[in-house]
Amino acid sequence: MNTILEQHTMFKALEMADLSVGDRLINLGEILEIEESDYNYSLVIARMGQRQVWTFNKESALFVE
């Protein structure tokens, strides 16, 4: 079996406060909006043709490309 290896994309870990609209969360999708509350961030993410809301604690670190 022949296998062609693709060049790997470099990923980086970011603190929640350092995320920006347009960042892409690994395996989730592009961040469209970011809303901050006292204890967490809610991210609106383009995923599977939908706008989905994912909520993370402020202390979380996420991997982005």
ABEGO torsion letter per residue (X at the ends): XBBBBBBBBBBBBBBAAABBBGBBBBGAEBBABBBBBAABBBBBBBBGGBBBBBBBBAABBBBBX
